[in-house]
Amino acid sequence: MNKKTLYLALYNEVFINGQRSTGNGNTVEIFDRNRFYVALGYMIKEGLKIQFGVMNQTTDNWSKNQFQLSFHHKL
């Protein structure tokens, strides 16, 4: 990306338990959680960018949103 580039970042992650038994007769569901993330990013200069977005996490029992501000750099 070139500096001063505005971009959209998206991802979706599904967490699946490969083993249901956790020992002592306890089990977990096959579906653990889903995380969906959308953010707007800006390339400040080569190797430095900033992103602001929201991630929604969902399980069988609850759902929540988290706002995230992140800086990314590479040398």
VEXTOR-794823 format. One record per residue: y, z, x of N, C-alpha, C in turn. Coordinates in nm, 4 decimals, m for minus. Example, Ala and Ser with C-alpha at 12.3 -4.5 7.8 and 13.67 -1.06 7.14 Angstrom:
VEXTOR-794823
+----------+----------+----------+----------+----------+----------+----------+----------+----------+
!     n_yy !     n_zz !     n_xx !    ca_yy !    ca_zz !    ca_xx !     c_yy !     c_zz !     c_xx !
+----------+----------+----------+----------+----------+----------+----------+----------+----------+
!  m0.5690 !   0.7800 !   1.3190 !  m0.4500 !   0.7800 !   1.2300 !  m0.3300 !   0.7800 !   1.3200 !
!  m0.2250 !   0.7080 !   1.2850 !  m0.1060 !   0.7140 !   1.3670 !   0.0030 !   0.7870 !   1.2900 !
+----------+----------+----------+----------+----------+----------+----------+----------+----------+
END
This chain:
VEXTOR-794823
+----------+----------+----------+----------+----------+----------+----------+----------+----------+
!     n_yy !     n_zz !     n_xx !    ca_yy !    ca_zz !    ca_xx !     c_yy !     c_zz !     c_xx !
+----------+----------+----------+----------+----------+----------+----------+----------+----------+
!  m0.1182 !   0.0000 !   0.0842 !   0.0000 !   0.0000 !   0.0000 !   0.1241 !   0.0000 !   0.0883 !
!   0.2259 !  m0.0601 !   0.0385 !   0.3549 !  m0.0602 !   0.1075 !   0.4369 !   0.0603 !   0.0660 !
!   0.5325 !   0.1002 !   0.1510 !   0.6177 !   0.2135 !   0.1138 !   0.6980 !   0.1773 !  m0.0108 !
!   0.7360 !   0.2793 !  m0.0857 !   0.8082 !   0.2703 !  m0.2124 !   0.7236 !   0.2061 !  m0.3233 !
!   0.5917 !   0.2147 !  m0.3118 !   0.5019 !   0.1624 !  m0.4148 !   0.4689 !   0.2721 !  m0.5148 !
!   0.4828 !   0.2422 !  m0.6433 !   0.4449 !   0.3309 !  m0.7520 !   0.3052 !   0.2895 !  m0.7967 !
!   0.2137 !   0.3854 !  m0.8184 !   0.0771 !   0.3505 !  m0.8563 !   0.0210 !   0.4502 !  m0.9572 !
!  m0.0852 !   0.4095 !  m1.0224 !  m0.1555 !   0.4912 !  m1.1200 !  m0.2923 !   0.5266 !  m1.0620 !
!  m0.3291 !   0.6536 !  m1.0682 !  m0.4597 !   0.6993 !  m1.0205 !  m0.5402 !   0.7504 !  m1.1400 !
!  m0.6638 !   0.7056 !  m1.1517 !  m0.7529 !   0.7468 !  m1.2614 !  m0.8911 !   0.7770 !  m1.2061 !
!  m0.9555 !   0.8802 !  m1.2606 !  m1.0975 !   0.8980 !  m1.2332 !  m1.1616 !   0.9803 !  m1.3431 !
!  m1.2911 !   0.9649 !  m1.3558 !  m1.3708 !   1.0401 !  m1.4514 !  m1.4997 !   1.0823 !  m1.3810 !
!  m1.5300 !   1.2114 !  m1.3850 !  m1.6514 !   1.2624 !  m1.3220 !  m1.7356 !   1.3334 !  m1.4273 !
!  m1.8639 !   1.3020 !  m1.4314 !  m1.9579 !   1.3689 !  m1.5204 !  m2.0540 !   1.4477 !  m1.4326 !
!  m2.0669 !   1.5776 !  m1.4582 !  m2.1547 !   1.6653 !  m1.3821 !  m2.2821 !   1.6898 !  m1.4627 !
!  m2.3951 !   1.6559 !  m1.4031 !  m2.5253 !   1.6702 !  m1.4667 !  m2.6098 !   1.7648 !  m1.3813 !
!  m2.6730 !   1.8617 !  m1.4460 !  m2.7633 !   1.9524 !  m1.3750 !  m2.8988 !   1.8848 !  m1.3594 !
!  m2.9461 !   1.8742 !  m1.2374 !  m3.0741 !   1.8106 !  m1.2106 !  m3.1920 !   1.9020 !  m1.2363 !
!  m3.1663 !   2.0313 !  m1.2445 !  m3.2722 !   2.1287 !  m1.2688 !  m3.2231 !   2.2236 !  m1.3766 !
!  m3.2979 !   2.2407 !  m1.4812 !  m3.2557 !   2.3266 !  m1.5925 !  m3.2812 !   2.4738 !  m1.5658 !
!  m3.3884 !   2.5068 !  m1.4955 !  m3.4243 !   2.6460 !  m1.4713 !  m3.3428 !   2.7014 !  m1.3544 !
!  m3.2835 !   2.8202 !  m1.3748 !  m3.2090 !   2.8867 !  m1.2676 !  m3.2805 !   3.0123 !  m1.2191 !
!  m3.4023 !   3.0339 !  m1.2669 !  m3.4807 !   3.1499 !  m1.2245 !  m3.4754 !   3.2628 !  m1.3254 !
!  m3.5704 !   3.3535 !  m1.3182 !  m3.5789 !   3.4704 !  m1.4075 !  m3.5753 !   3.4325 !  m1.5554 !
!  m3.6296 !   3.3165 !  m1.5899 !  m3.6324 !   3.2730 !  m1.7300 !  m3.5001 !   3.2180 !  m1.7814 !
!  m3.3988 !   3.2061 !  m1.6958 !  m3.2683 !   3.1529 !  m1.7364 !  m3.2653 !   3.0010 !  m1.7213 !
!  m3.1957 !   2.9352 !  m1.8116 !  m3.1809 !   2.7890 !  m1.8041 !  m3.0354 !   2.7508 !  m1.8256 !
!  m3.0030 !   2.6295 !  m1.7861 !  m2.8699 !   2.5731 !  m1.8093 !  m2.8856 !   2.4401 !  m1.8814 !
!  m2.7774 !   2.3959 !  m1.9447 !  m2.7783 !   2.2668 !  m2.0131 !  m2.7826 !   2.1542 !  m1.9105 !
!  m2.8312 !   2.0394 !  m1.9509 !  m2.8309 !   1.9222 !  m1.8614 !  m2.6871 !   1.8799 !  m1.8331 !
!  m2.6008 !   1.8717 !  m1.9375 !  m2.4596 !   1.8380 !  m1.9185 !  m2.3852 !   1.9628 !  m1.8745 !
!  m2.3167 !   1.9545 !  m1.7608 !  m2.2406 !   2.0695 !  m1.7109 !  m2.0939 !   2.0581 !  m1.7487 !
!  m2.0303 !   1.9469 !  m1.7099 !  m1.8886 !   1.9298 !  m1.7417 !  m1.8470 !   1.7858 !  m1.7194 !
!  m1.7322 !   1.7520 !  m1.7743 !  m1.6696 !   1.6224 !  m1.7526 !  m1.5262 !   1.6487 !  m1.7081 !
!  m1.4835 !   1.5763 !  m1.6056 !  m1.3445 !   1.5887 !  m1.5587 !  m1.2810 !   1.4505 !  m1.5629 !
!  m1.1698 !   1.4427 !  m1.6347 !  m1.0927 !   1.3189 !  m1.6423 !  m0.9545 !   1.3451 !  m1.5842 !
!  m0.9087 !   1.2559 !  m1.4958 !  m0.7815 !   1.2757 !  m1.4254 !  m0.6978 !   1.1492 !  m1.4344 !
!  m0.5709 !   1.1676 !  m1.4630 !  m0.4751 !   1.0569 !  m1.4602 !  m0.3486 !   1.1069 !  m1.3908 !
!  m0.2940 !   1.0239 !  m1.3006 !  m0.1759 !   1.0656 !  m1.2248 !  m0.0887 !   0.9455 !  m1.1925 !
!   0.0368 !   0.9739 !  m1.1723 !   0.1326 !   0.8754 !  m1.1240 !   0.1622 !   0.9112 !  m0.9794 !
!   0.1533 !   0.8118 !  m0.8924 !   0.1747 !   0.8368 !  m0.7512 !   0.2855 !   0.7497 !  m0.6945 !
!   0.3356 !   0.7920 !  m0.5797 !   0.4425 !   0.7182 !  m0.5123 !   0.4155 !   0.7211 !  m0.3623 !
!   0.4140 !   0.6032 !  m0.3024 !   0.3942 !   0.5900 !  m0.1572 !   0.5302 !   0.6067 !  m0.0905 !
!   0.5515 !   0.7211 !  m0.0264 !   0.6794 !   0.7506 !   0.0368 !   0.6991 !   0.6642 !   0.1608 !
!   0.5983 !   0.6643 !   0.2471 !   0.5973 !   0.5802 !   0.3671 !   0.4521 !   0.5660 !   0.4095 !
!   0.4266 !   0.4855 !   0.5090 !   0.2892 !   0.4664 !   0.5530 !   0.2256 !   0.5999 !   0.5903 !
!   0.1138 !   0.6299 !   0.5274 !   0.0423 !   0.7537 !   0.5563 !   0.0912 !   0.8751 !   0.4800 !
!   0.1894 !   0.8619 !   0.3893 !   0.2414 !   0.9758 !   0.3140 !   0.2697 !   0.9349 !   0.1698 !
!   0.2005 !   1.0021 !   0.0777 !   0.2242 !   0.9751 !  m0.0643 !   0.2181 !   1.1048 !  m0.1433 !
!   0.2733 !   1.1005 !  m0.2641 !   0.2780 !   1.2145 !  m0.3541 !   0.2197 !   1.1709 !  m0.4884 !
!   0.1511 !   1.2647 !  m0.5555 !   0.0897 !   1.2355 !  m0.6841 !   0.1153 !   1.3513 !  m0.7792 !
!   0.1455 !   1.3186 !  m0.9060 !   0.1573 !   1.4196 !  m1.0113 !   0.0726 !   1.3737 !  m1.1282 !
!  m0.0178 !   1.4616 !  m1.1730 !  m0.1055 !   1.4213 !  m1.2817 !  m0.1604 !   1.5395 !  m1.3583 !
!  m0.2512 !   1.5073 !  m1.4494 !  m0.3173 !   1.6087 !  m1.5307 !  m0.4677 !   1.5808 !  m1.5299 !
!  m0.5444 !   1.6887 !  m1.5164 !  m0.6893 !   1.6787 !  m1.5231 !  m0.7385 !   1.7583 !  m1.6431 !
!  m0.8221 !   1.6942 !  m1.7260 !  m0.8846 !   1.7615 !  m1.8387 !  m1.0295 !   1.7895 !  m1.8015 !
!  m1.0685 !   1.9170 !  m1.8104 !  m1.2079 !   1.9553 !  m1.7867 !  m1.2691 !   1.9986 !  m1.9191 !
!  m1.3896 !   1.9494 !  m1.9469 !  m1.4571 !   1.9794 !  m2.0721 !  m1.6013 !   2.0199 !  m2.0448 !
!  m1.6448 !   2.1286 !  m2.1091 !  m1.7857 !   2.1690 !  m2.1089 !  m1.8296 !   2.1758 !  m2.2551 !
!  m1.9521 !   2.2207 !  m2.2778 !  m1.9977 !   2.2391 !  m2.4156 !  m1.9203 !   2.3491 !  m2.4871 !
!  m1.8631 !   2.4435 !  m2.4112 !  m1.8005 !   2.5620 !  m2.4707 !  m1.6483 !   2.5654 !  m2.4657 !
!  m1.5863 !   2.4878 !  m2.3773 !  m1.4410 !   2.4953 !  m2.3645 !  m1.3855 !   2.3661 !  m2.3061 !
!  m1.2548 !   2.3526 !  m2.3205 !  m1.1819 !   2.2393 !  m2.2631 !  m1.0452 !   2.2901 !  m2.2201 !
!  m0.9968 !   2.2422 !  m2.1051 !  m0.8648 !   2.2846 !  m2.0591 !  m0.7991 !   2.1725 !  m1.9807 !
!  m0.6670 !   2.1745 !  m1.9773 !  m0.5876 !   2.0806 !  m1.8990 !  m0.5272 !   2.1541 !  m1.7803 !
!  m0.5190 !   2.0846 !  m1.6672 !  m0.4561 !   2.1400 !  m1.5471 !  m0.3588 !   2.0362 !  m1.4929 !
!  m0.2366 !   2.0771 !  m1.4698 !  m0.1395 !   1.9888 !  m1.4060 !  m0.1562 !   2.0018 !  m1.2551 !
!  m0.1439 !   1.8914 !  m1.1849 !  m0.1614 !   1.8916 !  m1.0402 !  m0.0500 !   1.8146 !  m0.9720 !
!   0.0026 !   1.8727 !  m0.8677 !   0.0994 !   1.8066 !  m0.7791 !   0.0351 !   1.8062 !  m0.6419 !
!   0.0201 !   1.6881 !  m0.5824 !  m0.0471 !   1.6813 !  m0.4528 !   0.0258 !   1.5873 !  m0.3571 !
!   0.0176 !   1.6243 !  m0.2318 !   0.0710 !   1.5430 !  m0.1231 !  m0.0468 !   1.4937 !  m0.0405 !
!  m0.0470 !   1.3673 !  m0.0046 !  m0.1568 !   1.3091 !   0.0728 !  m0.0980 !   1.2495 !   0.1997 !
!  m0.1598 !   1.2813 !   0.3119 !  m0.1112 !   1.2235 !   0.4380 !  m0.2302 !   1.1895 !   0.5264 !
!  m0.2124 !   1.0949 !   0.6106 !  m0.3120 !   1.0659 !   0.7121 !  m0.2413 !   1.0313 !   0.8403 !
!  m0.3021 !   1.0677 !   0.9469 !  m0.2414 !   1.0465 !   1.0788 !  m0.2753 !   0.9113 !   1.1335 !
+----------+----------+----------+----------+----------+----------+----------+----------+----------+
END
